[in-house]
Amino acid sequence: MIRLAYPWFLCLFLVIVPIFIWGQKSGGKIRFSSIDLLKSMNMRARNNPKLILLILRSLAIILLVVALARPQSGRQFTKTNSEGVDILLVLDTSESMQALDFKREGKRVNRLRVVKEVVRDFIKKRPNDRIGLVVFGEEAFTQCPLTLDHGIVMDFLDNIKIGMAGSATALGQAIGIGVNRMKDLKSKSKIMIALTDGRNTAGRLSPLQASKLADHYGVKVYTIGVGTQGKAPFLADTLFGKRYIYQKVDLDESTLKQVASETGARYFRATNTDELKNIYSLIDKLEKTKIEVKKYTEYNEMFAHFLIPGLFILLLEIFLGQTKLRRIP
C-alpha cells in the first residue's frame, strides 16, 4: 500500500501552476518589423529552446512537490492473540444411537449420523480452540486427545461407529475420563459437551459423582439429551424383511439436568435435527473465545525517488538554459 505522509503539500500546485503560466506569458520579447523571415525558417519543436526548458521545469516542479508530500510504501501486518477454550466432545455410541428418529433431506437417518454432521459444523466454528473426543457405550475411552489440529479431530470423528464401545451406556465413566484429561490444564475455560440418548447403565462412576469431580476441577459440563419423546423407530430384520419397530426411549433427563447444574452449565433436549443444530450454535455463542487482533503497518520512505530526479532535472534545466539553450532577453 502507498500513502502520502503530507498530502496537503499537493496544494502547492494550485499556487505554482498559475504563477508558472503567468511567468511564461510575461517573459521577455524582441520586436521585429516583420516576421516573414521567421516564418520561412523550418523551426521544429525539438529545436525550440523555450519548449524544452518548459518541459524540464514542469517535470522538476512536479517531482519536487510530490517529494515534499512524502510518498511512503507500506506493508500491513496482523498479530492475533487468542485465549482459546478447551472443549471435550463426549459422544454416545451405544446401540440405541441407531434409532431412525432424525431426518436429513427428508430421509430417515440414525441419530449418530446427524450428531456427527452437527458436531463437524461446530468444530469448524472454533478454529482457535483445542478440541478432543471421548466416546462411550459400555466402556468409555478417549477417541482423540485435545488438539488444535482440527483435521485430525475430523478424521477421528468420521471413524466413530455405533457399538464401537459396547451396547450399554457408561455416561458417568465418560465424564470422569474427560475430567481426568482436563483437570491439569491451565486454560481459562474448560468445557465438556456430553451427548446421550439413554440413562447410565454401566461403568464404575455415576454421572452425579463425575459431575462433582468436574465442578471441583473447574470443568463445565453441558449435557444434551437426543431422541424423540415416547417411542423411537428402529430398522430390524424380520421374517418379512426389513421392518420398522418402535421402542420406548429411556432418557434420564433428571440426571442430565443435575450434571449440568452441578457444573454451572445447561441441559438441552433435541428431538430433531434442527433443534440439535440450534443447541450447538447456542453453546458456541455461550462459550466464546476471546480474540485480540492488532494491526500495524510498516512504512518505507519513497520521497528520494522523486527528490533526486527532480533536483537533477532542475539542475539540467538551469545548465541548458545558461549554455546550449540560452535565451536572448
ChimeraX attribute file (.defattr): number of C-alpha atoms within 10 A of each C-alpha:
attribute: neighborCount
match mode: 1-to-1
recipient: residues
	/A:1	9
	/A:2	13
	/A:3	15
	/A:4	19
	/A:5	13
	/A:6	13
	/A:7	14
	/A:8	10
	/A:9	15
	/A:10	16
	/A:11	11
	/A:12	14
	/A:13	15
	/A:14	9
	/A:15	10
	/A:16	14
	/A:17	13
	/A:18	11
	/A:19	11
	/A:20	14
	/A:21	10
	/A:22	11
	/A:23	11
	/A:24	12
	/A:25	9
	/A:26	8
	/A:27	8
	/A:28	10
	/A:29	9
	/A:30	6
	/A:31	6
	/A:32	9
	/A:33	5
	/A:34	8
	/A:35	9
	/A:36	9
	/A:37	8
	/A:38	10
	/A:39	9
	/A:40	8
	/A:41	8
	/A:42	7
	/A:43	10
	/A:44	7
	/A:45	9
	/A:46	9
	/A:47	11
	/A:48	11
	/A:49	15
	/A:50	15
	/A:51	12
	/A:52	17
	/A:53	20
	/A:54	14
	/A:55	12
	/A:56	19
	/A:57	19
	/A:58	16
	/A:59	15
	/A:60	23
	/A:61	20
	/A:62	17
	/A:63	21
	/A:64	19
	/A:65	21
	/A:66	22
	/A:67	23
	/A:68	20
	/A:69	18
	/A:70	19
	/A:71	21
	/A:72	16
	/A:73	14
	/A:74	14
	/A:75	11
	/A:76	10
	/A:77	10
	/A:78	9
	/A:79	10
	/A:80	9
	/A:81	11
	/A:82	13
	/A:83	15
	/A:84	21
	/A:85	20
	/A:86	24
	/A:87	26
	/A:88	28
	/A:89	24
	/A:90	28
	/A:91	27
	/A:92	32
	/A:93	29
	/A:94	26
	/A:95	20
	/A:96	26
	/A:97	25
	/A:98	20
	/A:99	25
	/A:100	22
	/A:101	22
	/A:102	25
	/A:103	16
	/A:104	13
	/A:105	6
	/A:106	7
	/A:107	9
	/A:108	13
	/A:109	16
	/A:110	20
	/A:111	26
	/A:112	25
	/A:113	19
	/A:114	18
	/A:115	19
	/A:116	16
	/A:117	14
	/A:118	19
	/A:119	17
	/A:120	16
	/A:121	13
	/A:122	16
	/A:123	22
	/A:124	12
	/A:125	11
	/A:126	18
	/A:127	14
	/A:128	20
	/A:129	21
	/A:130	21
	/A:131	23
	/A:132	28
	/A:133	24
	/A:134	25
	/A:135	29
	/A:136	31
	/A:137	30
	/A:138	23
	/A:139	21
	/A:140	28
	/A:141	16
	/A:142	18
	/A:143	19
	/A:144	19
	/A:145	17
	/A:146	21
	/A:147	17
	/A:148	17
	/A:149	14
	/A:150	20
	/A:151	12
	/A:152	14
	/A:153	21
	/A:154	18
	/A:155	11
	/A:156	14
	/A:157	21
	/A:158	13
	/A:159	9
	/A:160	19
	/A:161	17
	/A:162	20
	/A:163	18
	/A:164	17
	/A:165	21
	/A:166	16
	/A:167	20
	/A:168	22
	/A:169	27
	/A:170	29
	/A:171	33
	/A:172	25
	/A:173	25
	/A:174	29
	/A:175	32
	/A:176	22
	/A:177	19
	/A:178	31
	/A:179	26
	/A:180	14
	/A:181	16
	/A:182	23
	/A:183	15
	/A:184	9
	/A:185	12
	/A:186	9
	/A:187	12
	/A:188	11
	/A:189	17
	/A:190	23
	/A:191	23
	/A:192	26
	/A:193	24
	/A:194	25
	/A:195	25
	/A:196	28
	/A:197	27
	/A:198	22
	/A:199	21
	/A:200	22
	/A:201	15
	/A:202	18
	/A:203	19
	/A:204	11
	/A:205	17
	/A:206	19
	/A:207	23
	/A:208	18
	/A:209	14
	/A:210	22
	/A:211	25
	/A:212	16
	/A:213	19
	/A:214	26
	/A:215	18
	/A:216	13
	/A:217	17
	/A:218	18
	/A:219	25
	/A:220	24
	/A:221	32
	/A:222	24
	/A:223	25
	/A:224	23
	/A:225	22
	/A:226	27
	/A:227	25
	/A:228	20
	/A:229	13
	/A:230	11
	/A:231	15
	/A:232	19
	/A:233	20
	/A:234	18
	/A:235	14
	/A:236	11
	/A:237	10
	/A:238	10
	/A:239	6
	/A:240	6
	/A:241	7
	/A:242	11
	/A:243	13
	/A:244	14
	/A:245	14
	/A:246	15
	/A:247	13
	/A:248	11
	/A:249	19
	/A:250	14
	/A:251	19
	/A:252	14
	/A:253	19
	/A:254	10
	/A:255	17
	/A:256	29
	/A:257	18
	/A:258	18
	/A:259	29
	/A:260	24
	/A:261	18
	/A:262	19
	/A:263	21
	/A:264	14
	/A:265	20
	/A:266	19
	/A:267	22
	/A:268	19
	/A:269	18
	/A:270	20
	/A:271	15
	/A:272	17
	/A:273	20
	/A:274	13
	/A:275	14
	/A:276	21
	/A:277	18
	/A:278	13
	/A:279	18
	/A:280	19
	/A:281	15
	/A:282	11
	/A:283	16
	/A:284	15
	/A:285	10
	/A:286	10
	/A:287	14
	/A:288	14
	/A:289	19
	/A:290	12
	/A:291	12
	/A:292	10
	/A:293	10
	/A:294	10
	/A:295	9
	/A:296	11
	/A:297	12
	/A:298	10
	/A:299	15
	/A:300	12
	/A:301	16
	/A:302	16
	/A:303	19
	/A:304	15
	/A:305	13
	/A:306	19
	/A:307	21
	/A:308	15
	/A:309	15
	/A:310	24
	/A:311	15
	/A:312	13
	/A:313	21
	/A:314	21
	/A:315	15
	/A:316	16
	/A:317	20
	/A:318	16
	/A:319	13
	/A:320	17
	/A:321	16
	/A:322	11
	/A:323	10
	/A:324	9
	/A:325	17
	/A:326	14
	/A:327	12
	/A:328	7
	/A:329	7
